[in-house]
Amino acid sequence: MTNLTEANMADPQDSRRRPLTPRAKRYWGSLIGAGLLGAAISLLLLPLSIEAGHNIGTGDGGFFDPFENPINPTLAVLVSALWMAGLLMMCLIFYRSIDEFEERDYLWAGTVGWYAMMLTIPAWHVLWMGRLVPPVGIWWIFAIGLLSNNAVWMWRKFRK
Amino acid sequence: MKNRLKVLRAMRNWSQAELGDHLDVSRQAVNAIETGKYDPSLPLAFKMARLFGLRIEEIFDDESDGGQHG
């Protein structure tokens, strides 16, 4: 008969490396795929945009300036279509692979990301109206939403 | 909600991750259920019951009914 003590009731995890289940493969695959897609598009656009900036003499040294320069319209359509289709596909895979507890984590992270933007944009805009700060930067808002979302998601995912 | 999941898992010498694999959920989900931080959905509770060959009420204890079972 099994003798149950606190010691063997504790989680005997992590010393054994186990292969990922199909669900976990889809879960991590969708997240890594979305990240790689965004990184690949950024790396594709960065040199093109910097070159375009040099040609038209723009850019005052802002952090996101390299992504503000004009690029070829056909390339712009192709890249935006790739992003929308690619991210949509990754999101569908992700949603179909998360369990009910992870769904709660995702909702928490999404809510915090949303509120981060809802708090920031109006406050920033009003401060700009007082000419206290530069105008609202869309990429800064994107970064604030993304980082706050990811921070909450990682805290809930990786806490013990 | 109190439950016997930790004991049942220990009887099989499974880790939380291994139990999660059997139930097709994450280790975090198993941990949250075991520690009472999260109550599983009815389909997941039935899945647990089937896995351990028990009835749901033999795994979960609804403290709000005063322990009276018909």
Interface residues (C-beta under 8 A of the other chain):
Chain A: T2 L4 N8 M9 D11 P12 Q13 D14 R16 R18 T21 R23 A24 D99 E100 F101 E102 R104 D105 R156 K157 K160
Chain B: K6 V7 R9 A10 M11 N13 S15 Q16 A17 E18 D21 D24 V25 S26 R27 Q28 A29 N31 A32 I33 Y38 P40 S41 L44
